Amino acid sequence: FFFHPNTSASDSNTQAMLRAALPYRRRLQFATASACLTGTTVAAAAYVVRANDNDVRPLSKETVRVGRQWSNSTQCSSGDDNTGTTALIPSLSPLLSIQQVTDDIAQYTSLVLPTLEALHRAARLFTTAATMAVDYQCYTIQRQQPHSMLSQLYKWTFLTSNEKDMIVNEDRELKRHELENAIDRLEKDLERAQHDYVNGPSGSETKYNNTSLSDRTLAKRAQKEVMLEIARDLSDAQDALSSLHNEDDTQNAKNNIHCRNALRLLRLCRTNGGVYVKVGQHLANLDLLLPEEYIQTLSSLFDNAPVSSYQDVCEVIQEELGSSPDELFRDFSTEPLASASLAQVHTAICKETGRKLAIKVQHRGLRETSRGDLFAMTYVVKLAEKMFDDFNFGWICEELTPQLPKELNFVNEGKNAEAAAAHLKQTTLDCIVPKIMWDVTSHRVLTMEFEEGFRATDVTKIDEAGLLRRDVAKLISSVFNSMIFIDGFVHCDPHEANVLLRPHPHKKGKPQIVLVDHGLYKKLDAGFKESYARLWKSIVVADIPGIESSCESLGVKKMYPLLAAMLTSRPFDEVVERSQTNSFDVSQGEGGGDKAVIRGYAQRYLSEIISMLDIVPRQMLLIFKMNDCLRHVDYALGSPANTLVVAGRYASRAVYESDQKQKRYFDRIKSWVSYLRVLLRINTYELWTRLTLSQ
């Protein structure tokens, strides 16, 4: 009911409409004032949530003035005579067009519900985080003082009815407490053993300086054996505790505090959906930082992410492509083949070619709510970091914030897929990327040819297909290292659901990778890529001065051993050991002991790792994320191949190609000789490994 200033008060249509509106004038006054108040209130939040958008503009002053003038107007009577009508006209004559006002209000009121929903999800996040923190704190007190009143209150507050009945089983409860106490003791023993191994026993500096090199080497090996023995005992105790929980049914298994809180976190991610599922998937890859219960529980997010209704899918396709799924495709599946944090995949048949297609459809409303979720999540995480000293996961939000808008643009994902396919074709590696169908692709709908495959971590299907896990691990490592060191255009989200596997159609007994989900890529700067390649080459050949120099070029000086350890998931002292033995291999723990050692180092130096993330270039964060995903896949395969050697081959090639650009002929010859030496060592090592395994 706002009219353009040129509207004539004597116009018969205008007067007729005004007469019809008069009985509802008070409702209109309230509605208009409320709309203007809402728009003004939401404006501040809109600027925060959509700070990077170019289309945000402040609420029109004219719109606010109109609302105030309209709500304060008392000149018009409620009758039908012309006096009342003309009394209303002066308050409307200088006002805006209805289109301008509705555009102003719609821009901000459209953010009201998404912003409130984001705050609601943030409230769930804070409630869940607080509950988990209290649970862990009370659990510690309950173990230290099992008969205190607080311990009894804790049992009846946090444990389920089945868990209360389980406490009656004293033998099982006693065994569980014994294992938990043994794990605590062994973790402390491992921490001391790792400290002694890395830094030497306390007060032993003078004694070590007075001993020969051979004696120090023997002492170092003895310390390492002690550390590995403790790690094996710790792994056995953790396996025994896990088996004890697995013997119980699902409800009783929740008596494990890690399992209980992992389930809380899983429910939070599934209830909130979207960005929260993305963060949960990332946490599921942090094998070395989180307990095994979290990894197993949150890994279900790779399979069972929230699913959008078929009606929402149809509406998104209609809005994006202008037609319904049935008009565009044949046999469009009503149920999704798979669902992820940002989208879900349906299958269909191309009407023209008869080829099977995979259609990736973004979850409805995600584009509008994602920024609000990131803002709210970042705020709550920062608050949690201030409240709890051991909570240091704010870097995950910092990593996701600039990348998520790119992942939500499926046109960008299609371009990434084509660029990756072109690079992989040049490498001749056995990896394919599904072909993009651009005529039925838009910002929220991505259509590609369907490619069969199973997860690269499904060891059962790998064995059934007659494939060697060693070949699978080597191929996966080769694909991603070629992206980093050769092309510099890197797939940064290679988690287990995005790396599919199948037997090669033309090479019997050999694997072929189907690489999907190309939303998150990073183009590495030339300078960063060169420094990173030199760092990896130095790590592989155990060139400690080269490691120090390369880390310094990346902005890391004193903490260069930590950066090398973070990249390789190995302690830096093993690099020192390889520099002395001139080998690619080091002695490792048997069974789960080796992983227990790595987890111990990661948890011990967690604060230093978080500090490191603030020092390194921002593009290194996505490299770390990719390494987390690849390490998770490698561990699932049983670490059958030395991926350090694979990375060294591609890093050495990148360094060689960079050095060939130098002007001095002597420098180019020197680089060529260095490259040949590294290749000779790598080829000799791989030949020796194959001969050893064949025997």
PLY file of the C-alpha trace (Angstrom):
ply
format ascii 1.0
element vertex 695
property float x
property float y
property float z
element edge 694
property int vertex1
property int vertex2
end_header
0.00 0.00 0.00
2.91 2.32 -0.63
2.42 4.35 -3.79
4.69 6.11 -6.16
4.79 9.92 -5.64
3.20 10.41 -9.06
0.07 8.56 -7.97
-2.95 10.91 -8.21
-5.22 11.15 -5.19
-8.17 11.78 -7.48
-7.57 8.57 -9.43
-10.72 6.45 -9.08
-8.84 3.14 -8.83
-6.61 4.55 -6.09
-9.59 5.82 -4.09
-11.42 2.50 -4.46
-8.39 0.57 -3.18
-7.94 2.94 -0.26
-11.60 2.57 0.75
-11.21 -1.20 0.73
-8.12 -0.93 2.91
-9.54 1.41 5.53
-11.16 -1.26 7.77
-7.74 -2.97 8.03
-5.75 0.20 8.64
-4.71 -0.61 12.19
-3.51 -4.06 11.13
-1.57 -2.42 8.30
-0.04 0.08 10.72
1.18 -2.75 12.97
2.43 -4.88 10.08
4.34 -2.01 8.45
5.92 -0.85 11.70
6.89 -4.43 12.55
8.42 -4.96 9.14
10.51 -1.80 9.39
11.58 -2.65 12.94
12.55 -6.17 11.89
14.50 -4.91 8.92
16.38 -2.39 11.04
17.18 -4.98 13.72
18.36 -7.62 11.28
20.50 -5.17 9.34
23.43 -5.42 11.77
23.33 -9.21 11.77
23.07 -9.21 8.00
26.25 -7.22 7.70
28.10 -9.72 9.90
26.72 -12.85 8.29
27.06 -11.60 4.73
30.06 -9.32 5.13
31.65 -10.58 1.93
28.60 -10.08 -0.27
28.65 -7.17 -2.68
24.86 -6.97 -2.89
24.28 -5.94 0.75
23.00 -2.41 1.16
21.61 -0.63 4.24
17.89 -0.35 4.73
16.59 2.60 2.77
16.11 5.73 4.88
13.00 6.43 2.85
11.61 3.03 3.81
12.16 3.69 7.52
10.65 7.15 7.18
7.66 5.73 5.35
7.04 3.17 8.05
7.19 5.78 10.80
4.95 8.20 8.92
2.46 5.46 8.13
2.33 4.12 11.67
2.06 7.59 13.25
-0.65 8.77 10.89
-3.97 9.36 12.68
-5.58 11.68 10.19
-7.73 9.15 8.38
-11.13 8.19 9.69
-12.52 4.69 9.35
-15.46 5.81 7.24
-16.04 5.43 3.53
-16.42 9.12 2.71
-14.03 11.08 0.58
-12.89 13.16 3.56
-11.32 10.14 5.17
-9.78 9.06 1.90
-8.25 12.44 1.08
-6.98 12.69 4.66
-5.01 9.53 4.05
-3.55 10.71 0.74
-1.20 13.42 2.09
0.62 10.85 4.20
1.11 8.66 1.14
1.75 11.14 -1.65
5.51 11.59 -1.10
6.14 7.91 -0.49
8.03 5.26 -2.44
6.97 2.75 -5.00
5.75 -0.52 -3.57
8.53 -2.36 -5.47
11.30 -0.37 -3.75
9.88 -0.98 -0.30
9.25 -4.65 -0.81
12.78 -5.08 -2.19
14.24 -3.34 0.88
12.26 -5.33 3.39
12.57 -8.64 1.55
16.36 -8.33 1.49
16.58 -8.30 5.26
13.53 -10.21 6.38
14.77 -13.07 4.19
17.68 -13.30 6.63
15.54 -13.35 9.77
14.68 -17.05 9.76
18.12 -18.25 8.58
19.81 -16.10 11.24
17.50 -17.31 14.01
17.93 -20.91 12.87
21.71 -20.46 12.88
21.54 -19.13 16.43
19.38 -22.09 17.42
21.95 -24.48 15.98
24.71 -22.56 17.78
22.77 -22.96 21.04
22.70 -26.72 20.43
26.46 -26.63 19.79
27.19 -24.78 23.02
24.85 -27.02 25.03
26.48 -30.16 23.62
29.99 -28.83 24.25
29.13 -27.85 27.81
27.52 -31.24 28.50
30.56 -33.07 27.18
32.92 -30.92 29.26
30.92 -31.52 32.44
30.68 -35.23 31.67
34.47 -35.56 31.30
35.15 -33.48 34.42
32.71 -35.45 36.58
33.99 -38.72 35.13
37.51 -37.84 36.29
36.23 -37.05 39.78
34.16 -40.26 39.82
37.24 -42.35 39.04
39.34 -40.58 41.67
36.62 -40.62 44.34
34.21 -43.43 43.38
32.26 -43.35 46.65
31.73 -39.61 46.94
28.28 -38.06 46.70
29.26 -36.28 43.48
30.23 -39.62 41.94
26.87 -41.13 42.82
25.07 -38.09 41.42
27.14 -38.39 38.26
26.15 -42.02 37.77
22.45 -41.25 38.05
22.65 -38.10 35.93
24.75 -39.14 32.95
24.33 -42.91 32.73
21.29 -44.56 31.17
19.08 -47.04 32.99
20.82 -49.96 31.31
24.15 -48.53 32.41
22.92 -48.36 36.02
22.03 -52.03 35.82
25.42 -52.72 34.33
27.14 -51.31 37.41
25.67 -54.21 39.37
27.91 -56.53 37.37
30.89 -55.98 39.64
33.28 -58.28 37.79
32.82 -56.52 34.47
32.94 -53.12 36.12
36.11 -54.03 37.99
37.77 -55.29 34.81
36.80 -52.12 32.97
38.25 -49.92 35.73
41.44 -51.97 35.77
41.89 -51.52 32.02
41.15 -47.80 32.19
43.64 -47.34 35.02
46.22 -49.37 33.11
45.70 -47.20 30.03
46.15 -44.03 32.10
49.35 -45.40 33.61
50.73 -46.55 30.26
49.92 -43.21 28.63
51.96 -41.43 31.31
54.77 -43.96 30.95
54.74 -43.48 27.17
54.89 -39.71 27.57
57.97 -40.01 29.83
59.60 -42.54 27.48
59.02 -40.27 24.48
60.49 -37.33 26.38
63.57 -39.36 27.29
63.93 -40.61 23.72
63.71 -37.17 22.15
65.47 -35.05 24.78
67.46 -37.60 26.77
66.85 -38.55 30.43
66.70 -35.67 32.89
70.11 -34.74 34.27
71.97 -36.91 31.73
73.44 -34.15 29.58
76.90 -34.29 31.18
77.01 -38.08 31.08
75.97 -38.15 27.41
78.59 -35.57 26.43
81.34 -37.74 27.93
80.36 -40.90 26.05
81.36 -41.98 22.57
79.11 -41.72 19.53
78.61 -45.50 19.41
77.60 -45.58 23.08
75.13 -42.74 22.57
73.67 -44.55 19.56
73.23 -47.75 21.58
71.63 -45.81 24.43
69.28 -44.12 21.98
68.21 -47.45 20.52
67.63 -48.85 24.02
65.40 -45.87 24.83
63.47 -46.44 21.63
62.93 -50.11 22.45
61.59 -49.14 25.87
59.23 -46.62 24.22
58.00 -49.18 21.66
57.45 -51.81 24.35
55.27 -49.41 26.35
53.42 -48.44 23.16
52.66 -52.11 22.40
51.34 -52.64 25.93
49.20 -49.52 25.60
47.80 -50.70 22.27
46.95 -54.12 23.75
45.18 -52.52 26.71
43.18 -50.23 24.42
42.18 -53.19 22.24
41.10 -55.16 25.33
38.97 -52.27 26.56
37.44 -51.88 23.10
36.63 -55.61 23.00
35.01 -55.37 26.41
32.68 -52.66 25.17
31.93 -54.56 21.98
30.76 -57.56 24.00
27.94 -55.44 25.37
24.91 -54.40 23.38
24.73 -50.91 21.88
23.05 -49.33 24.88
25.50 -50.73 27.38
28.44 -49.75 25.23
27.54 -46.13 25.95
29.10 -46.63 29.39
32.34 -45.79 27.62
32.63 -42.05 28.15
34.28 -41.48 24.76
31.52 -43.42 23.02
28.85 -41.53 24.93
30.22 -38.12 24.02
31.01 -39.16 20.46
27.32 -40.05 20.08
26.37 -36.63 21.45
28.60 -35.01 18.86
27.20 -37.23 16.12
23.62 -36.29 17.05
24.60 -32.61 16.99
26.09 -32.89 13.51
23.10 -34.79 12.12
20.52 -32.52 13.76
22.18 -29.29 12.65
23.31 -30.66 9.29
25.16 -28.68 6.63
28.37 -27.11 7.92
28.25 -29.18 11.10
28.37 -32.41 9.12
31.37 -31.02 7.23
33.19 -30.33 10.50
32.24 -33.76 11.87
33.70 -35.43 8.78
36.93 -33.52 9.25
37.12 -34.61 12.91
36.66 -38.22 11.79
39.99 -37.95 9.94
41.98 -36.82 13.00
43.05 -40.34 13.98
46.06 -39.12 15.92
44.31 -36.48 18.02
40.93 -38.02 18.92
40.08 -41.30 20.68
39.15 -44.26 18.50
35.50 -44.07 19.61
35.18 -40.63 18.03
36.75 -41.82 14.78
34.45 -44.85 14.51
31.30 -42.93 15.49
31.84 -39.83 13.36
32.91 -41.90 10.35
29.24 -42.73 9.84
28.81 -39.13 8.64
30.57 -40.13 5.43
27.69 -42.52 4.70
24.64 -41.41 6.60
24.60 -37.65 6.29
21.20 -35.92 6.53
18.99 -36.52 3.49
16.80 -33.92 1.78
13.28 -34.89 0.82
12.48 -35.73 -2.79
10.22 -32.67 -2.96
13.12 -30.40 -1.95
15.33 -32.07 -4.58
12.71 -31.46 -7.27
12.31 -27.83 -6.24
16.07 -27.18 -6.35
16.32 -28.74 -9.83
13.27 -26.77 -11.00
14.71 -23.50 -9.69
18.17 -24.14 -11.15
17.43 -25.83 -14.48
13.91 -24.60 -15.18
12.36 -28.08 -15.51
11.46 -30.99 -13.29
13.70 -34.08 -13.00
11.26 -36.18 -15.02
11.33 -33.66 -17.86
15.14 -33.58 -17.95
16.04 -37.23 -17.25
14.69 -40.73 -17.51
14.34 -43.00 -14.46
15.39 -40.34 -11.97
15.80 -42.11 -8.60
13.56 -40.86 -5.82
15.99 -42.13 -3.19
19.56 -40.78 -3.13
22.46 -43.06 -3.91
24.54 -41.22 -1.31
24.22 -38.14 0.86
26.98 -35.83 2.06
27.21 -32.70 4.14
26.46 -30.26 1.31
24.52 -32.32 -1.24
23.15 -35.72 -2.16
23.54 -37.80 -5.30
20.71 -39.29 -7.37
20.99 -41.49 -10.43
19.17 -41.15 -13.74
19.43 -42.07 -17.41
20.29 -39.56 -20.12
17.39 -39.38 -22.59
19.67 -38.69 -25.57
22.49 -41.19 -25.02
21.03 -43.73 -22.61
24.13 -43.30 -20.42
23.73 -43.61 -16.65
24.20 -40.29 -14.87
24.93 -39.12 -11.35
23.13 -35.89 -10.36
24.49 -34.03 -7.35
21.82 -31.78 -5.81
22.64 -29.27 -3.09
20.58 -29.46 0.10
17.82 -26.90 -0.06
18.44 -23.77 2.05
22.10 -24.59 2.69
23.36 -21.68 0.61
21.31 -19.24 2.69
22.19 -20.68 6.12
25.86 -21.62 5.70
27.33 -18.21 6.46
25.21 -17.83 9.57
26.29 -21.29 10.73
29.96 -20.50 10.21
29.65 -17.20 12.07
27.80 -18.79 14.99
30.08 -21.84 15.09
33.22 -19.68 15.09
31.85 -17.58 17.95
30.93 -20.60 20.07
34.24 -22.36 19.39
36.20 -19.24 20.40
34.14 -19.02 23.56
34.86 -22.68 24.30
38.59 -22.08 23.76
38.51 -19.35 26.40
36.58 -21.52 28.85
38.48 -24.81 28.37
42.26 -24.82 28.08
42.38 -28.17 26.28
39.93 -27.15 23.55
41.98 -25.99 20.55
39.97 -26.64 17.40
39.19 -23.10 16.28
41.53 -23.55 13.31
38.96 -25.86 11.70
36.46 -22.99 11.48
39.18 -20.66 10.18
39.93 -23.20 7.47
36.30 -23.73 6.42
35.16 -20.09 6.38
36.86 -18.95 3.14
36.45 -22.28 1.37
32.80 -23.16 1.93
31.33 -20.61 -0.53
33.52 -22.15 -3.25
32.27 -25.64 -2.42
28.67 -24.45 -2.66
29.19 -23.34 -6.26
28.86 -26.51 -8.35
29.89 -24.69 -11.53
33.23 -24.11 -9.84
33.34 -27.79 -8.89
32.73 -28.81 -12.50
35.62 -26.65 -13.69
37.85 -28.15 -10.99
36.91 -31.64 -12.13
37.85 -30.90 -15.74
41.19 -29.35 -14.69
41.98 -32.40 -12.54
41.04 -34.77 -15.37
43.37 -32.94 -17.75
46.27 -33.17 -15.28
45.71 -36.87 -14.52
45.59 -37.64 -18.23
49.08 -36.16 -18.61
50.46 -38.21 -15.69
49.18 -41.51 -17.19
48.20 -42.59 -13.67
45.26 -45.01 -13.46
42.78 -42.46 -12.13
39.67 -41.10 -13.84
37.30 -38.22 -13.15
33.60 -38.46 -14.15
32.75 -36.33 -17.19
30.66 -33.21 -16.50
27.38 -32.70 -18.41
27.31 -28.92 -18.66
23.87 -28.60 -20.28
22.25 -29.82 -17.06
24.64 -28.25 -14.54
24.20 -25.06 -12.53
25.29 -23.52 -9.23
23.31 -26.03 -7.15
22.98 -28.99 -9.53
25.96 -30.91 -10.93
25.37 -33.66 -13.49
28.13 -36.09 -14.49
28.51 -39.51 -16.02
28.12 -42.33 -13.51
31.27 -44.34 -12.73
31.19 -47.58 -10.73
33.48 -48.00 -7.74
33.77 -48.91 -4.08
35.59 -47.14 -1.29
39.36 -47.35 -1.36
39.29 -48.25 2.36
37.02 -51.28 1.88
39.73 -53.91 2.37
37.22 -56.76 2.03
36.23 -55.72 -1.50
39.86 -54.99 -2.34
40.80 -58.55 -1.41
37.77 -60.01 -3.21
38.73 -58.11 -6.37
42.21 -59.65 -6.25
43.93 -56.29 -5.79
47.05 -55.73 -3.69
46.68 -53.20 -0.90
50.26 -52.10 -1.55
49.35 -51.18 -5.15
46.25 -49.31 -3.96
48.17 -47.29 -1.36
50.93 -46.43 -3.83
48.46 -45.34 -6.52
46.51 -43.10 -4.13
49.71 -41.49 -2.87
50.97 -41.01 -6.44
47.76 -39.30 -7.58
47.75 -36.69 -4.83
51.49 -36.09 -4.73
51.45 -35.47 -8.48
48.76 -32.84 -7.89
50.85 -31.13 -5.23
54.32 -31.18 -6.75
53.68 -31.28 -10.51
50.43 -29.42 -11.23
50.04 -27.38 -8.04
46.23 -27.69 -8.27
45.32 -29.85 -5.29
42.21 -31.83 -4.30
42.01 -30.97 -0.60
39.21 -33.29 0.51
40.31 -36.86 -0.34
38.38 -38.60 2.44
37.33 -42.21 2.07
33.99 -41.44 0.39
35.64 -39.38 -2.34
38.31 -41.89 -3.39
36.58 -44.81 -5.12
38.29 -47.93 -6.39
37.66 -50.64 -8.95
39.70 -53.23 -10.87
41.30 -51.72 -13.94
39.23 -52.70 -17.02
42.34 -53.30 -19.16
45.10 -54.18 -16.66
44.43 -57.43 -14.85
45.09 -57.32 -11.13
45.73 -53.57 -11.11
43.56 -50.93 -9.39
41.90 -47.89 -10.95
40.77 -44.87 -8.94
37.56 -42.91 -9.53
38.06 -39.47 -7.97
34.88 -37.57 -7.07
33.79 -34.43 -5.18
35.99 -31.71 -6.64
34.51 -28.77 -4.73
37.54 -28.03 -2.55
40.73 -27.34 -4.51
43.69 -25.09 -3.86
46.05 -23.58 -6.42
49.47 -23.45 -4.80
51.65 -20.42 -5.31
54.81 -21.11 -7.31
57.04 -20.00 -4.45
55.18 -22.09 -1.89
55.18 -25.16 -4.14
58.95 -24.92 -4.64
59.67 -24.50 -0.91
57.29 -27.34 -0.05
58.93 -29.63 -2.65
62.43 -28.85 -1.33
61.21 -29.60 2.19
59.86 -33.01 1.18
62.98 -33.88 -0.78
65.09 -33.02 2.25
62.83 -35.12 4.49
63.10 -38.14 2.21
66.90 -38.04 1.96
67.18 -37.03 5.65
68.98 -33.78 4.82
68.57 -31.94 8.13
70.15 -28.61 7.02
67.90 -28.73 3.94
64.84 -29.30 6.16
65.78 -26.34 8.33
66.32 -24.08 5.32
63.06 -25.10 3.61
61.03 -24.60 6.78
62.54 -21.16 7.23
61.39 -20.23 3.72
57.88 -21.23 4.84
58.09 -18.95 7.88
59.00 -21.63 10.42
62.37 -21.32 12.12
62.85 -22.90 15.54
59.96 -25.33 15.20
61.17 -26.95 11.97
61.37 -30.44 13.58
57.71 -30.15 14.54
56.63 -29.13 11.01
58.52 -32.09 9.51
56.90 -34.41 12.05
53.42 -33.02 11.28
53.86 -33.60 7.55
55.17 -37.15 7.86
53.22 -38.23 10.97
56.57 -39.49 12.25
58.80 -38.15 15.07
61.66 -36.02 13.83
64.25 -38.18 15.59
63.55 -40.86 12.98
64.77 -38.42 10.33
67.94 -38.07 12.37
68.23 -41.87 12.56
67.82 -42.21 8.79
70.48 -39.56 8.23
72.89 -41.84 10.10
71.85 -45.10 8.42
71.34 -43.59 4.93
68.09 -45.58 4.60
64.43 -44.91 3.82
63.27 -47.29 6.55
63.38 -47.05 10.32
62.47 -49.61 12.93
58.81 -49.33 13.82
56.51 -50.74 16.41
54.71 -53.98 15.76
50.94 -54.33 15.66
49.26 -51.21 17.00
52.34 -50.02 18.87
53.56 -47.77 16.09
50.23 -45.95 15.87
50.19 -45.58 19.67
53.61 -43.91 19.48
52.44 -41.45 16.81
49.22 -40.69 18.71
51.27 -40.09 21.84
53.49 -37.58 20.06
50.51 -35.80 18.51
48.66 -35.45 21.80
51.79 -34.45 23.69
52.64 -31.65 21.26
49.06 -30.58 20.59
49.55 -27.02 21.84
52.69 -26.66 19.70
50.79 -28.03 16.69
48.04 -25.44 17.17
50.68 -22.70 17.42
52.25 -23.99 14.22
48.96 -23.52 12.37
49.14 -19.79 13.11
52.65 -19.50 11.61
52.55 -21.43 8.35
51.06 -19.95 5.14
47.28 -20.26 4.93
47.46 -22.63 1.96
49.36 -25.04 4.19
46.17 -25.56 6.22
44.47 -27.25 3.27
47.60 -29.35 2.71
47.37 -30.49 6.33
43.70 -31.34 5.77
44.60 -33.38 2.70
47.34 -35.15 4.66
44.85 -35.99 7.43
42.52 -37.60 4.89
45.29 -39.51 3.10
46.78 -40.74 6.37
43.35 -41.98 7.45
43.01 -43.92 4.17
46.56 -45.26 4.49
45.94 -46.50 8.05
42.71 -48.17 6.96
44.70 -50.09 4.34
47.25 -51.12 6.95
50.01 -48.77 5.72
51.25 -51.35 3.18
53.45 -48.96 1.19
56.12 -46.42 2.11
54.26 -43.29 1.04
57.27 -41.23 2.14
59.18 -42.61 -0.84
56.30 -41.84 -3.23
56.21 -38.23 -2.05
59.99 -38.04 -2.39
59.88 -39.11 -6.04
57.46 -36.34 -7.05
59.07 -33.71 -4.80
62.50 -34.44 -6.29
61.11 -34.06 -9.79
59.54 -30.70 -8.89
62.83 -29.45 -7.44
64.69 -30.62 -10.54
62.27 -28.85 -12.91
62.54 -25.67 -10.87
66.35 -25.77 -10.85
66.47 -26.23 -14.64
65.18 -22.66 -14.96
68.42 -21.33 -13.50
70.74 -19.38 -15.79
74.03 -20.95 -14.75
74.80 -24.11 -16.68
76.81 -25.58 -13.78
73.84 -25.23 -11.41
71.59 -27.09 -13.84
74.13 -29.95 -14.12
74.42 -30.10 -10.34
70.63 -30.31 -9.97
70.43 -33.05 -12.61
73.05 -35.16 -10.78
71.22 -34.69 -7.46
67.93 -35.74 -9.05
69.52 -38.88 -10.56
70.99 -39.84 -7.19
67.61 -39.59 -5.49
65.88 -41.56 -8.25
68.57 -44.25 -8.05
68.06 -44.60 -4.31
64.27 -44.72 -4.66
64.30 -47.25 -7.51
66.78 -49.45 -5.67
64.67 -49.32 -2.53
61.45 -50.21 -4.40
63.18 -53.10 -6.21
64.53 -54.44 -2.94
61.08 -54.12 -1.34
59.39 -56.07 -4.15
61.99 -58.84 -3.97
61.60 -59.05 -0.20
57.79 -59.26 -0.39
57.90 -61.87 -3.18
60.00 -64.12 -0.96
0 1
1 2
2 3
3 4
4 5
5 6
6 7
7 8
8 9
9 10
10 11
11 12
12 13
13 14
14 15
15 16
16 17
17 18
18 19
19 20
20 21
21 22
22 23
23 24
24 25
25 26
26 27
27 28
28 29
29 30
30 31
31 32
32 33
33 34
34 35
35 36
36 37
37 38
38 39
39 40
40 41
41 42
42 43
43 44
44 45
45 46
46 47
47 48
48 49
49 50
50 51
51 52
52 53
53 54
54 55
55 56
56 57
57 58
58 59
59 60
60 61
61 62
62 63
63 64
64 65
65 66
66 67
67 68
68 69
69 70
70 71
71 72
72 73
73 74
74 75
75 76
76 77
77 78
78 79
79 80
80 81
81 82
82 83
83 84
84 85
85 86
86 87
87 88
88 89
89 90
90 91
91 92
92 93
93 94
94 95
95 96
96 97
97 98
98 99
99 100
100 101
101 102
102 103
103 104
104 105
105 106
106 107
107 108
108 109
109 110
110 111
111 112
112 113
113 114
114 115
115 116
116 117
117 118
118 119
119 120
120 121
121 122
122 123
123 124
124 125
125 126
126 127
127 128
128 129
129 130
130 131
131 132
132 133
133 134
134 135
135 136
136 137
137 138
138 139
139 140
140 141
141 142
142 143
143 144
144 145
145 146
146 147
147 148
148 149
149 150
150 151
151 152
152 153
153 154
154 155
155 156
156 157
157 158
158 159
159 160
160 161
161 162
162 163
163 164
164 165
165 166
166 167
167 168
168 169
169 170
170 171
171 172
172 173
173 174
174 175
175 176
176 177
177 178
178 179
179 180
180 181
181 182
182 183
183 184
184 185
185 186
186 187
187 188
188 189
189 190
190 191
191 192
192 193
193 194
194 195
195 196
196 197
197 198
198 199
199 200
200 201
201 202
202 203
203 204
204 205
205 206
206 207
207 208
208 209
209 210
210 211
211 212
212 213
213 214
214 215
215 216
216 217
217 218
218 219
219 220
220 221
221 222
222 223
223 224
224 225
225 226
226 227
227 228
228 229
229 230
230 231
231 232
232 233
233 234
234 235
235 236
236 237
237 238
238 239
239 240
240 241
241 242
242 243
243 244
244 245
245 246
246 247
247 248
248 249
249 250
250 251
251 252
252 253
253 254
254 255
255 256
256 257
257 258
258 259
259 260
260 261
261 262
262 263
263 264
264 265
265 266
266 267
267 268
268 269
269 270
270 271
271 272
272 273
273 274
274 275
275 276
276 277
277 278
278 279
279 280
280 281
281 282
282 283
283 284
284 285
285 286
286 287
287 288
288 289
289 290
290 291
291 292
292 293
293 294
294 295
295 296
296 297
297 298
298 299
299 300
300 301
301 302
302 303
303 304
304 305
305 306
306 307
307 308
308 309
309 310
310 311
311 312
312 313
313 314
314 315
315 316
316 317
317 318
318 319
319 320
320 321
321 322
322 323
323 324
324 325
325 326
326 327
327 328
328 329
329 330
330 331
331 332
332 333
333 334
334 335
335 336
336 337
337 338
338 339
339 340
340 341
341 342
342 343
343 344
344 345
345 346
346 347
347 348
348 349
349 350
350 351
351 352
352 353
353 354
354 355
355 356
356 357
357 358
358 359
359 360
360 361
361 362
362 363
363 364
364 365
365 366
366 367
367 368
368 369
369 370
370 371
371 372
372 373
373 374
374 375
375 376
376 377
377 378
378 379
379 380
380 381
381 382
382 383
383 384
384 385
385 386
386 387
387 388
388 389
389 390
390 391
391 392
392 393
393 394
394 395
395 396
396 397
397 398
398 399
399 400
400 401
401 402
402 403
403 404
404 405
405 406
406 407
407 408
408 409
409 410
410 411
411 412
412 413
413 414
414 415
415 416
416 417
417 418
418 419
419 420
420 421
421 422
422 423
423 424
424 425
425 426
426 427
427 428
428 429
429 430
430 431
431 432
432 433
433 434
434 435
435 436
436 437
437 438
438 439
439 440
440 441
441 442
442 443
443 444
444 445
445 446
446 447
447 448
448 449
449 450
450 451
451 452
452 453
453 454
454 455
455 456
456 457
457 458
458 459
459 460
460 461
461 462
462 463
463 464
464 465
465 466
466 467
467 468
468 469
469 470
470 471
471 472
472 473
473 474
474 475
475 476
476 477
477 478
478 479
479 480
480 481
481 482
482 483
483 484
484 485
485 486
486 487
487 488
488 489
489 490
490 491
491 492
492 493
493 494
494 495
495 496
496 497
497 498
498 499
499 500
500 501
501 502
502 503
503 504
504 505
505 506
506 507
507 508
508 509
509 510
510 511
511 512
512 513
513 514
514 515
515 516
516 517
517 518
518 519
519 520
520 521
521 522
522 523
523 524
524 525
525 526
526 527
527 528
528 529
529 530
530 531
531 532
532 533
533 534
534 535
535 536
536 537
537 538
538 539
539 540
540 541
541 542
542 543
543 544
544 545
545 546
546 547
547 548
548 549
549 550
550 551
551 552
552 553
553 554
554 555
555 556
556 557
557 558
558 559
559 560
560 561
561 562
562 563
563 564
564 565
565 566
566 567
567 568
568 569
569 570
570 571
571 572
572 573
573 574
574 575
575 576
576 577
577 578
578 579
579 580
580 581
581 582
582 583
583 584
584 585
585 586
586 587
587 588
588 589
589 590
590 591
591 592
592 593
593 594
594 595
595 596
596 597
597 598
598 599
599 600
600 601
601 602
602 603
603 604
604 605
605 606
606 607
607 608
608 609
609 610
610 611
611 612
612 613
613 614
614 615
615 616
616 617
617 618
618 619
619 620
620 621
621 622
622 623
623 624
624 625
625 626
626 627
627 628
628 629
629 630
630 631
631 632
632 633
633 634
634 635
635 636
636 637
637 638
638 639
639 640
640 641
641 642
642 643
643 644
644 645
645 646
646 647
647 648
648 649
649 650
650 651
651 652
652 653
653 654
654 655
655 656
656 657
657 658
658 659
659 660
660 661
661 662
662 663
663 664
664 665
665 666
666 667
667 668
668 669
669 670
670 671
671 672
672 673
673 674
674 675
675 676
676 677
677 678
678 679
679 680
680 681
681 682
682 683
683 684
684 685
685 686
686 687
687 688
688 689
689 690
690 691
691 692
692 693
693 694
